[in-house]
Amino acid sequence: MKKTILLIILVLFFSYYLTAKASQGIFIKKDFEIKSYSDIFYRLETSPISIDDIIVGSTEFALRMCADKDYQKVLGNTVESCNANVSSSNNTCASYLRKDSKKFYKDKHEVKRLTEQFIKCVSH
């Protein structure tokens, strides 16, 4: 009986310890490559994000929107024309975004505004 109670207490203590460490971000990998739009906000939880990473994640989101055939059909576009538009305007929009930006951002609302601005730019 004593062993069972001791085991339960140890399990509870260990669970509490892991939960506390996880909430501090100990187990979160901070330096990973941004490959998608959601990676932007995942990294933002633990560290500032660069303007270049914002551009990479936003470009991926715009290309994912382009890949949706039904969405492009509703807009009167094709997947190919959307991809071509994103590719041709990507460098121009990136330089426009970099021109008036800081190197790193911490504020989620500011990052969201920048991603929306970039996606709107490459989508038109």
DRENNU-548383 format. One record per residue (C-alpha): residue number from 1; chain; x, y negated, z negated. Coordinates in Angstrom, 2 decimals. Example, Ala and Ser with C-alpha at 12.3 -4.5 7.8 and 13.67 -1.06 7.14 Angstrom:
BEGIN
+------+-------+---------+---------+---------+
! resi ! chain !       u !       v !       w !
+------+-------+---------+---------+---------+
!    1 !     A !   12.30 !    4.50 !   -7.80 !
!    2 !     A !   13.67 !    1.06 !   -7.14 !
+------+-------+---------+---------+---------+
// end
This chain:
BEGIN
+------+-------+---------+---------+---------+
! resi ! chain !       u !       v !       w !
+------+-------+---------+---------+---------+
!    1 !     A !    0.00 !    0.00 !    0.00 !
!    2 !     A !    2.80 !   -2.42 !   -0.92 !
!    3 !     A !    4.60 !   -1.61 !    2.32 !
!    4 !     A !    1.47 !   -2.33 !    4.33 !
!    5 !     A !    0.95 !   -5.70 !    2.65 !
!    6 !     A !    4.63 !   -6.56 !    3.09 !
!    7 !     A !    4.44 !   -5.59 !    6.76 !
!    8 !     A !    1.36 !   -7.78 !    7.30 !
!    9 !     A !    3.07 !  -10.73 !    5.60 !
!   10 !     A !    6.20 !  -10.25 !    7.74 !
!   11 !     A !    4.14 !  -10.07 !   10.94 !
!   12 !     A !    2.26 !  -13.25 !    9.99 !
!   13 !     A !    5.47 !  -15.07 !    9.11 !
!   14 !     A !    7.19 !  -13.96 !   12.32 !
!   15 !     A !    4.15 !  -15.01 !   14.40 !
!   16 !     A !    4.10 !  -18.41 !   12.72 !
!   17 !     A !    7.84 !  -18.83 !   13.36 !
!   18 !     A !    7.52 !  -17.99 !   17.07 !
!   19 !     A !    4.52 !  -20.29 !   17.46 !
!   20 !     A !    6.39 !  -23.16 !   15.81 !
!   21 !     A !    9.47 !  -22.64 !   18.00 !
!   22 !     A !    7.39 !  -22.35 !   21.16 !
!   23 !     A !    5.61 !  -25.63 !   20.40 !
!   24 !     A !    9.01 !  -27.31 !   20.06 !
!   25 !     A !    9.92 !  -26.18 !   23.55 !
!   26 !     A !   12.75 !  -23.89 !   22.43 !
!   27 !     A !   11.72 !  -21.15 !   24.86 !
!   28 !     A !   10.94 !  -23.47 !   27.77 !
!   29 !     A !   13.58 !  -23.68 !   30.47 !
!   30 !     A !   14.14 !  -27.38 !   31.00 !
!   31 !     A !   16.37 !  -27.38 !   34.06 !
!   32 !     A !   14.54 !  -25.50 !   36.78 !
!   33 !     A !   14.09 !  -26.37 !   40.41 !
!   34 !     A !   10.88 !  -28.16 !   41.34 !
!   35 !     A !    9.14 !  -26.07 !   43.99 !
!   36 !     A !    5.49 !  -27.05 !   43.59 !
!   37 !     A !    3.24 !  -29.88 !   42.50 !
!   38 !     A !    2.45 !  -28.20 !   39.18 !
!   39 !     A !    6.18 !  -27.86 !   38.42 !
!   40 !     A !    6.32 !  -31.67 !   38.19 !
!   41 !     A !    3.99 !  -31.77 !   35.23 !
!   42 !     A !    5.39 !  -28.59 !   33.69 !
!   43 !     A !    8.87 !  -30.13 !   33.52 !
!   44 !     A !    7.44 !  -33.45 !   32.36 !
!   45 !     A !    6.30 !  -31.70 !   29.18 !
!   46 !     A !    9.93 !  -31.24 !   28.10 !
!   47 !     A !   12.07 !  -33.79 !   29.94 !
!   48 !     A !   11.96 !  -36.80 !   32.26 !
!   49 !     A !   11.55 !  -36.11 !   35.96 !
!   50 !     A !   13.45 !  -37.71 !   38.82 !
!   51 !     A !   11.86 !  -39.54 !   41.72 !
!   52 !     A !   13.40 !  -36.95 !   44.08 !
!   53 !     A !   11.65 !  -34.12 !   42.22 !
!   54 !     A !    8.37 !  -36.04 !   42.41 !
!   55 !     A !    8.83 !  -36.29 !   46.18 !
!   56 !     A !    9.61 !  -32.56 !   46.53 !
!   57 !     A !    6.57 !  -31.49 !   44.51 !
!   58 !     A !    4.27 !  -33.96 !   46.26 !
!   59 !     A !    5.48 !  -32.84 !   49.69 !
!   60 !     A !    4.67 !  -29.25 !   48.77 !
!   61 !     A !    1.16 !  -30.32 !   47.72 !
!   62 !     A !    0.60 !  -32.21 !   50.99 !
!   63 !     A !    1.78 !  -29.19 !   53.01 !
!   64 !     A !   -0.52 !  -26.91 !   51.01 !
!   65 !     A !   -3.43 !  -29.21 !   51.88 !
!   66 !     A !   -2.37 !  -29.01 !   55.52 !
!   67 !     A !   -2.42 !  -25.21 !   55.39 !
!   68 !     A !   -6.12 !  -25.16 !   54.47 !
!   69 !     A !   -7.78 !  -24.60 !   57.87 !
!   70 !     A !  -11.31 !  -25.36 !   56.69 !
!   71 !     A !  -10.26 !  -28.60 !   55.01 !
!   72 !     A !   -8.41 !  -29.73 !   58.13 !
!   73 !     A !  -11.39 !  -28.80 !   60.31 !
!   74 !     A !  -13.68 !  -31.00 !   58.19 !
!   75 !     A !  -11.21 !  -33.86 !   58.61 !
!   76 !     A !  -11.10 !  -33.29 !   62.37 !
!   77 !     A !   -7.46 !  -32.18 !   62.33 !
!   78 !     A !   -5.59 !  -28.97 !   62.91 !
!   79 !     A !   -3.06 !  -27.35 !   60.60 !
!   80 !     A !   -0.34 !  -28.01 !   63.18 !
!   81 !     A !   -1.16 !  -31.72 !   63.55 !
!   82 !     A !   -1.30 !  -32.18 !   59.79 !
!   83 !     A !    2.08 !  -30.45 !   59.32 !
!   84 !     A !    3.59 !  -32.58 !   62.08 !
!   85 !     A !    2.20 !  -35.75 !   60.48 !
!   86 !     A !    3.61 !  -34.85 !   57.06 !
!   87 !     A !    7.00 !  -33.95 !   58.56 !
!   88 !     A !    7.26 !  -37.14 !   60.59 !
!   89 !     A !    6.19 !  -39.48 !   57.79 !
!   90 !     A !    8.00 !  -37.71 !   54.92 !
!   91 !     A !   11.30 !  -39.61 !   55.18 !
!   92 !     A !    9.62 !  -42.99 !   55.63 !
!   93 !     A !    7.30 !  -42.46 !   52.68 !
!   94 !     A !   10.14 !  -41.13 !   50.52 !
!   95 !     A !   12.31 !  -44.18 !   51.20 !
!   96 !     A !    9.35 !  -46.45 !   50.52 !
!   97 !     A !    8.71 !  -44.71 !   47.19 !
!   98 !     A !   12.41 !  -44.74 !   46.20 !
!   99 !     A !   12.79 !  -48.44 !   47.00 !
!  100 !     A !   10.77 !  -49.73 !   44.04 !
!  101 !     A !   11.17 !  -46.79 !   41.67 !
!  102 !     A !   13.21 !  -45.88 !   38.64 !
!  103 !     A !   15.45 !  -42.81 !   38.77 !
!  104 !     A !   13.53 !  -40.94 !   36.04 !
!  105 !     A !   10.00 !  -41.01 !   34.65 !
!  106 !     A !    8.54 !  -39.81 !   31.35 !
!  107 !     A !    4.97 !  -41.15 !   31.51 !
!  108 !     A !    2.45 !  -38.68 !   32.91 !
!  109 !     A !    0.14 !  -41.40 !   34.24 !
!  110 !     A !    2.96 !  -43.14 !   36.06 !
!  111 !     A !    4.10 !  -39.85 !   37.60 !
!  112 !     A !    0.52 !  -39.06 !   38.66 !
!  113 !     A !    0.24 !  -42.50 !   40.31 !
!  114 !     A !    3.51 !  -41.95 !   42.20 !
!  115 !     A !    2.50 !  -38.49 !   43.40 !
!  116 !     A !   -0.86 !  -39.77 !   44.61 !
!  117 !     A !    0.82 !  -42.71 !   46.35 !
!  118 !     A !    3.27 !  -40.41 !   48.14 !
!  119 !     A !    0.61 !  -37.86 !   49.14 !
!  120 !     A !   -1.61 !  -40.63 !   50.50 !
!  121 !     A !    1.32 !  -42.03 !   52.48 !
!  122 !     A !    2.29 !  -38.73 !   54.15 !
!  123 !     A !   -1.34 !  -37.79 !   54.78 !
!  124 !     A !   -2.14 !  -40.83 !   56.92 !
+------+-------+---------+---------+---------+
// end
